[in-house]
Amino acid sequence: MARRGDLTIRRLRPGDCDDLTALLREAFAEEFAGGGTDPTAVLRQTRAAAWAQLPGLGGLLHLLGARFAYFVAVYKGRVIGSTAVGGGRLLTVSSVAVRPEYRGLGIGRALVEEAQRFAVEQGRDRVVLDVLAHNTPALHLYERMGYVEYHRFHAYELPRLPANLASPAPPGFWLEPLTGRRAAAFGPIERASLSPRFFEVVPTLRDRYVRSGAGTLLERLAGGLRAYRRVLVREGRTAGFLLATTTPGHAEGRVDLPLVLPQDGEGLPAALVDAIRFLESAGRTSLRVDVSEERPDQRAQVEALGLRHRWTYVQMVNWLSRPVRIPVQVGESATCGVRRAEERRDLTSHFARRTSY
């Protein structure tokens, strides 16, 4: 726990949930609206996050290989900022938010630094995060903190799932449920589906796409998540993996980056239509599909199905074991860059003594 006068950064508690829910609904209004998020679902998720901070459930998550922490910035008893960090082998920073009237004081930076400290305590040498490409203030903050871009992906949407959408599988293609035999091909498939630079940062996507029975149970218990995991097969050979998920309180179902070999991409549309049928059966009314910027073939295929581009996300990494270089503008000296960083820290440390905002 970090304290600066009346400003405290600490773990989320059950009593914080109403304040935190209001903060998240304001900070992520664009994304919540795009996903058709029920306002009460945000409150349920913050409560689940608070329970996960309790020693009992936190210890269970640890035993199952998951690491998770949720930090809040509290000023005079009110939650004014938040961030979460969690995952398996790779930890992801998310839910970074600060109330508008308190922005520019270094609170967001302090929250992310707390998440990074947690990652180091867990023995991790890096953390990653996703940020909307048009969120310039956030991009600049992360760059100043030492984050660098390693990948971009495009989020496509289908605002209403059409009942008559169809795309027959080409000859020789079919879909199978995920089995251990098919999972053995996951490593080569994922590396052929995305760029080498992606895997310089991300050890593997296996933890998400290939779940054990215990992992699937944890998904359902922790967040009520339902998942569709299928293998695309071509003439008996594993050609790709598809993951679709639903979360309670969200009208939108989501398909993660399709891991399909480039030479077998013609089978992707049929696989997506099958995933859409699953989402319909789960009561979802809209769809989001994430596609790597480096897979223009897949982008063309999802557009042919009628999906439209909604957002572009930048994926960034901070190598915690490497020294952070302070960016220096043209014409500035390194000393000037350091001085400005010190001034920013000083402003944050004196935040509690400000009397007008």
N, C-alpha and C positions, 0 to 999 in steps of 0.2 A: 504493500500500500504506500502510495506517495502522497504527501501533504504539502500544500503551499498556502499557509494561512487558512482561509475558509474554503479553499479549493482542495478537494480530496479525490485522488484516483484510486479506486479499489475494485474488488470483485462485485459483480452484480448480486443483489439480494432480492428475495421475493417482494419486499416492500417497495422496490424501485420500479416495478413492472408498469404501472400506469403512466408514470413520467416517461419511462423509456419508450413505451408504445407511442405516445404522442410525439416524441422526438423522431422516431423512425418513420412514422406516417408523414411527417413534414419533410424530412430529409430525402426520402425515397418515394415521394408522391408520384413522380414520373414512372418509375418502374412498377410500383404497386398498381397504378392505374392500367398500365400496359398489360399486366398479368392478371387483371381482374381479381385482385386480392380482397377478400372480405376483411373489413376493419377488425372484426373480432378475432380473425386468424392471427393477426400480428400480436395481439395480447396473449393468445395461447402460446405462441412461439416464444415470447419473452419469458413467460412463466416457465416453460420447459427449459429455457436456457438458465434461469435462476435455480431451478431444481438441480440442474447438472453441476452447479457450483457447490452443492452440498457434499460433504465428505463421502457419504455412502454411494450415491450415484456416480460421483466423480471417480471414485475408486473402481467401480464396475467398468466404466468407460475405459479406464487405464488398463484394466486386465484384458479387455477386448481389443487393445491396440490403438484406441482412439485417445487423442489429446485435445482438450477443449478448455478455453477460459474466456470469460466475458467480463470486460472492464467498463466501468462507467466513471465519468467525471461528475462529481457532485459539488455544487456550490450553494452554501447556506441551505442544505437539505433538499435541493432540487437537482435532478439529473439534467445536465446540460451538454453531455457528450458521451459517446460510446464507441467501443470497438470490440470485435470478437476475433479469436484466433483458434483454429482447430484443424483436425485432419489426422491422417495416419503417418505414413513416412514423410509426407510433405505437409507443412502447416500453411494454411491460407488465412490471411488477414481479411476481415470483412466487417460490414456494418459500421464503418467509420463515419460518424456524424457529430456535428456540433450545432447547437442552436444558433440561428443567424446573428443574434445580438452579441454573441461571444466569439465570433469568428475573428481570425487575424491576431489572436493573442497567444498562439502556440499550443492551444489545448489539443487540437487534433494531432499535432506532432507528439505531444506528451503521451497521448493514448496509444498511438502506434508504437512508440518506444517501449511502452509497458508490454504490449503484445510481443514485441521482439525479445524483450528480456525473458518472457515466458518460454519462447521458442528456444532460446539459449539454454535455459534451465532444463529443457527436455532433451538436450543434446543435439539440437538441430543447427545446421550451419547456414540455413537460408529460410526465408519466408517469401510467399508470393501473394499477389492480389490482382483483382480485376477492377478496372476503372473505365467508365464511359469515355470514349475518345473526345467527346465535346465538353467534358468536365475539366476545363483548363486549370482552374485553381487547384483541384486535387492533383492533377498531373504534375504541376509545378512543385507542389508540396512533396510529393513522393520522389521526384527527381532530386530535390534539395537534400532529401534524407538518404540518397544513395541508391534508390531503385532505378533499374534500367529495364527497358522493354525487351521481351524475348519472343512475343507472339501476339497476333491479333486474330480475333474471330468476329464474324458477323452474325447477329441475331436476326433471324427471319420469323415473320409471324403469319399466321392464318387466323384472322379475327373470329371466324365462325367455321366450325368443322362441317364441311358439306357432306350430306348423306350419300351423295352419288359419286364421290371421289373414288376413282379406280385406276389401277396401274398393274396390269397382269405381269407376273414374273416372266422374264425372257426364258426361252427354252434352256434347260439345264440348270436353272437356278431354283432354289427353294430355301425356306427358313426352318430352323430347328430351335427348340429350347436349348439354353446353355447347359452343357454337360462337361464333366471333367476331361473327357477325351478331346472335345473341341477347345476347351480352355487352354490346352497345351500349346496351341498355335497363337495364343494371344500376343506374346512378346514380338515375334516377327511381324505380325499384322499391324500392330500399333506403330511400330517404327517405320514401316513402309507407307503408312497412311498420313503421317505428319513429318514435319521437317526435322533434320538432325538437331538444329538449334533448340527446338522445343525440348528434346530429351537431354540436352545439356543442363537443363534446369529441373525438369520433372523426371524423377526416376522411372516412374511407370504410371499408367492410368488403371492398372489392374485392380487396385483397391476399390475402385468405384464400379468398373464394368463387370468384374468377376467377383461375386460375393459368396461367402460360405453361408451355410444355414444360419449360423450364429449372427453373421453380419446382416443378413436379411431381417432376422428377428429384431436386431438392434435398430435398424431403419424404421421398422413399424412402431416399436415401443417409444423411441426417442422423438420422432417427428410425425408419425402416422404416414410415412412415405410408402407408396406403392410403386414398384418398379417392374418394367418390362425389359427382359434381357433375352435377346435372340442372336442367333448366329446365321449369317448369310452363307449359304453353301452353293458352290458351283461344281456340278458333276462330281460330287463327293468330296471336293476339296474345300477347306475353310477359306472363305473369301472376305469375311468381315464380321464385325460385332456392332450391335445397335443397343443403345440404352435409352429408354424413355421413363420418365418419373412423374408422379403426381404427388401433390402435397395438400392436405386438408385446408380448405378455405381459399384455395386458388382455383379460379375458373380455367386457368391455362395449364396444359400439360407441356412438358419440355423434353425434347430430344437432344442429348448431348452430342458433342462432335462425333459424327459417324465415322467409325474406323473401318473403312472399306478400301481394299486395294484398288489403286487407280485403274488397273486393267479389268477390274470387275465392277466398275462403277455403274454399268447399265442395270445392275440388279438393285441399286439403291432406291429408286422410286417405289418399287413394289414393297420393299422393306419399310419405307416410311408410311405407306398407306396401311400396312399391317399394324404399325405402331399407333396410327391414328385410330384404328378400330379399337385397340386396347384402351386408348384415352377416352374414347366415347363410352366404352363400357364402364369406365371409372367415373363417369359423370362430368367429364371435362368438355368445355364448349369451344376452346380455342387452343392454338398450338404455337409453340416456339421451337425453332430448330437452330442450333448453333453450328456454324460451318467455318472452318479455318479459312483465313484470308488466302492461304497458300494452296487452296483447293478450288480453283475457278470451275473445275468440272462439276463439283458438288453444288456450288452456288448456282450454276446454270440449271442443274437438275431440280433443285428445290423451287427455283423461280418458275420452271415449267409446270410445276404442280400448283402454281397460283400463290405461293408465299411471297411476301414482299419484305424488303429490307427495313428493319426498324432501328437498330442501333449497331454501332461498332464498339467493341471492347478492346482495350489495351491490357495485356497481361504483363505484369512487371515482377521482377525478383530483386530482393536485397540479400546479397551475400554477407551474412552477419560476421563471418570470419575474416572478411577483407576490410581494409581501411576505407572510410568514406571520404571521397574527395568533395570539397566544397566548390560548387561551380562558380567561376569568376567571369563576369561580363567583360566584353572587349573594353580595354582601356582601364580596367581595374587591376589592382595588385592582389596577390593572395592575402596579404595582410588585411586589406579592406574587406575581402570576403569573410575572413575569420571574424573581424570586428562586427560585421552585420549579423553573423550567426550568434555572437555573444549578446548583441543588443536584443535579439529576438528571445534568447533564453532569459535575459534580465526582465523583459516585458512580461514573460510568462510568470516568473517568480514573484513579480510585484502585482500580479493580477488581482489578488485578494484585497489589495489596498485601494483599488479603484473604487470611486464612489458614484460615478456616472458612466452610462454606457450608451 
